[in-house]
Amino acid sequence: VKKWKEHVPELGMFTGFRKNKIANPKDPAYLSRYILEACYGIIIHFWSVPFSFLIMLLDIKMYSGNSNLWLTVLLPVAIVNAILIVLPAFILKYNLPKLVRLYEISNKKGEQ
């Protein structure tokens, strides 16, 4: 993950800020919001994987055996989509323990 994570584009801004860099690593409120964004991202990305395959059920002709659309188009697109969805989730899972540790350290410093 460490080698290729910089090549995956960051497009999500669920809570309203960019995550390319930690802007204020000593502010517990900022880190809490950053962790919340990461958790939302992990959940949304992993839940999107099954839905990328469920779209194949919309091919009505598939049920009568008259369509190869699901095999020639829908299945390959669903597989590629699932792979592309999982990559950012792996990056978020990779970074989350570090963010939590940074948050704990900043909270301890704030209490003193």
CYANA upper distance limits for C-alpha pairs under 8 A (distance plus 0.5 A):
  1 VAL  CA      5 LYS  CA      6.06
  1 VAL  CA     90 PHE  CA      7.75
  1 VAL  CA     91 ILE  CA      6.88
  1 VAL  CA     94 TYR  CA      7.73
  4 TRP  CA      8 VAL  CA      7.75
  5 LYS  CA     88 PRO  CA      8.44
  5 LYS  CA     91 ILE  CA      6.66
  8 VAL  CA     87 LEU  CA      8.07
  8 VAL  CA     88 PRO  CA      7.48
 10 GLU  CA     19 LYS  CA      7.95
 10 GLU  CA     20 ASN  CA      7.56
 10 GLU  CA     88 PRO  CA      8.48
 12 GLY  CA     18 ARG  CA      8.15
 12 GLY  CA     41 GLY  CA      8.21
 13 MET  CA     17 PHE  CA      6.01
 13 MET  CA     18 ARG  CA      6.61
 13 MET  CA     19 LYS  CA      8.43
 13 MET  CA     37 GLU  CA      8.29
 14 PHE  CA     37 GLU  CA      7.06
 14 PHE  CA     40 TYR  CA      8.39
 15 THR  CA     33 ARG  CA      8.07
 15 THR  CA     37 GLU  CA      6.76
 19 LYS  CA     34 TYR  CA      7.96
 24 ASN  CA     30 TYR  CA      7.26
 24 ASN  CA     31 LEU  CA      8.27
 25 PRO  CA     30 TYR  CA      8.16
 25 PRO  CA     31 LEU  CA      7.24
 25 PRO  CA    102 LEU  CA      7.87
 25 PRO  CA    106 SER  CA      8.43
 26 LYS  CA     31 LEU  CA      8.35
 26 LYS  CA    102 LEU  CA      8.49
 26 LYS  CA    103 TYR  CA      8.41
 26 LYS  CA    106 SER  CA      5.97
 27 ASP  CA     31 LEU  CA      6.80
 27 ASP  CA    106 SER  CA      7.21
 28 PRO  CA     32 SER  CA      6.45
 28 PRO  CA    103 TYR  CA      6.30
 28 PRO  CA    106 SER  CA      6.36
 28 PRO  CA    107 ASN  CA      6.50
 29 ALA  CA     33 ARG  CA      6.80
 30 TYR  CA     34 TYR  CA      6.67
 31 LEU  CA     35 ILE  CA      6.58
 31 LEU  CA     99 LEU  CA      7.63
 31 LEU  CA    102 LEU  CA      8.35
 31 LEU  CA    103 TYR  CA      6.35
 32 SER  CA     36 LEU  CA      6.68
 32 SER  CA    103 TYR  CA      7.50
 33 ARG  CA     37 GLU  CA      6.72
 34 TYR  CA     38 ALA  CA      6.77
 35 ILE  CA     39 CYS  CA      6.66
 35 ILE  CA     96 LEU  CA      7.41
 35 ILE  CA     99 LEU  CA      7.18
 35 ILE  CA    100 VAL  CA      7.67
 36 LEU  CA     40 TYR  CA      6.69
 37 GLU  CA     41 GLY  CA      6.61
 38 ALA  CA     42 ILE  CA      6.70
 38 ALA  CA     92 LEU  CA      6.34
 38 ALA  CA     96 LEU  CA      7.46
 39 CYS  CA     43 ILE  CA      6.76
 39 CYS  CA     92 LEU  CA      8.35
 40 TYR  CA     44 ILE  CA      6.52
 41 GLY  CA     45 HIS  CA      6.43
 41 GLY  CA     89 ALA  CA      7.25
 41 GLY  CA     92 LEU  CA      7.82
 42 ILE  CA     46 PHE  CA      6.65
 42 ILE  CA     88 PRO  CA      8.46
 42 ILE  CA     89 ALA  CA      5.44
 42 ILE  CA     90 PHE  CA      8.47
 42 ILE  CA     92 LEU  CA      6.89
 42 ILE  CA     93 LYS  CA      7.50
 43 ILE  CA     47 TRP  CA      6.58
 44 ILE  CA     48 SER  CA      6.56
 45 HIS  CA     49 VAL  CA      7.33
 45 HIS  CA     85 ILE  CA      6.21
 45 HIS  CA     86 VAL  CA      6.77
 45 HIS  CA     88 PRO  CA      8.02
 45 HIS  CA     89 ALA  CA      6.35
 46 PHE  CA     50 PRO  CA      8.45
 46 PHE  CA     85 ILE  CA      8.03
 46 PHE  CA     86 VAL  CA      7.12
 46 PHE  CA     89 ALA  CA      7.46
 47 TRP  CA     51 PHE  CA      7.60
 48 SER  CA     52 SER  CA      6.77
 48 SER  CA     82 ALA  CA      8.16
 48 SER  CA     85 ILE  CA      7.68
 49 VAL  CA     53 PHE  CA      7.59
 49 VAL  CA     81 ASN  CA      8.21
 49 VAL  CA     82 ALA  CA      5.51
 49 VAL  CA     85 ILE  CA      7.26
 49 VAL  CA     86 VAL  CA      7.95
 50 PRO  CA     54 LEU  CA      6.84
 50 PRO  CA     82 ALA  CA      8.48
 51 PHE  CA     55 ILE  CA      7.00
 52 SER  CA     56 MET  CA      8.48
 52 SER  CA     78 ALA  CA      5.67
 52 SER  CA     79 ILE  CA      8.36
 52 SER  CA     81 ASN  CA      7.12
 52 SER  CA     82 ALA  CA      6.93
 53 PHE  CA     75 LEU  CA      7.77
 53 PHE  CA     78 ALA  CA      5.92
 53 PHE  CA     79 ILE  CA      8.25
 54 LEU  CA     58 LEU  CA      8.42
 55 ILE  CA     74 LEU  CA      8.35
 56 MET  CA     70 TRP  CA      6.54
 56 MET  CA     74 LEU  CA      6.35
 56 MET  CA     75 LEU  CA      7.65
 59 ASP  CA     63 TYR  CA      8.30
 59 ASP  CA     67 SER  CA      8.41
 59 ASP  CA     69 LEU  CA      7.98
 59 ASP  CA     70 TRP  CA      7.38
 60 ILE  CA     64 SER  CA      8.20
 61 LYS  CA     65 GLY  CA      7.01
 61 LYS  CA     66 ASN  CA      6.00
 61 LYS  CA     67 SER  CA      5.73
 62 MET  CA     66 ASN  CA      6.56
 62 MET  CA     67 SER  CA      5.42
 62 MET  CA     68 ASN  CA      7.54
 62 MET  CA     69 LEU  CA      8.16
 62 MET  CA     70 TRP  CA      7.52
 68 ASN  CA     72 THR  CA      6.59
 69 LEU  CA     73 VAL  CA      5.95
 69 LEU  CA     74 LEU  CA      6.84
 70 TRP  CA     74 LEU  CA      4.97
 70 TRP  CA     75 LEU  CA      6.16
 71 LEU  CA     75 LEU  CA      5.92
 71 LEU  CA     76 PRO  CA      7.91
 72 THR  CA     76 PRO  CA      7.43
 73 VAL  CA     77 VAL  CA      6.62
 74 LEU  CA     78 ALA  CA      6.48
 75 LEU  CA     79 ILE  CA      6.67
 76 PRO  CA     80 VAL  CA      6.71
 77 VAL  CA     81 ASN  CA      6.44
 78 ALA  CA     82 ALA  CA      6.50
 79 ILE  CA     83 ILE  CA      6.79
 80 VAL  CA     84 LEU  CA      6.69
 81 ASN  CA     85 ILE  CA      6.53
 82 ALA  CA     86 VAL  CA      6.64
 83 ILE  CA     87 LEU  CA      6.95
 84 LEU  CA     88 PRO  CA      8.11
 85 ILE  CA     89 ALA  CA      7.60
 86 VAL  CA     90 PHE  CA      6.76
 87 LEU  CA     91 ILE  CA      7.00
 88 PRO  CA     92 LEU  CA      6.70
 89 ALA  CA     93 LYS  CA      6.60
 90 PHE  CA     94 TYR  CA      6.51
 91 ILE  CA     95 ASN  CA      6.74
 92 LEU  CA     96 LEU  CA      6.41
 93 LYS  CA     97 PRO  CA      8.05
 95 ASN  CA     99 LEU  CA      6.84
 96 LEU  CA    100 VAL  CA      6.67
 97 PRO  CA    101 ARG  CA      6.66
 98 LYS  CA    102 LEU  CA      6.63
 99 LEU  CA    103 TYR  CA      6.55
100 VAL  CA    104 GLU  CA      6.68
101 ARG  CA    105 ILE  CA      6.73
102 LEU  CA    106 SER  CA      6.64
103 TYR  CA    107 ASN  CA      6.59
104 GLU  CA    108 LYS  CA      6.75
105 ILE  CA    109 LYS  CA      6.81
106 SER  CA    110 GLY  CA      6.59
107 ASN  CA    111 GLU  CA      6.75
108 LYS  CA    112 GLN  CA      7.09
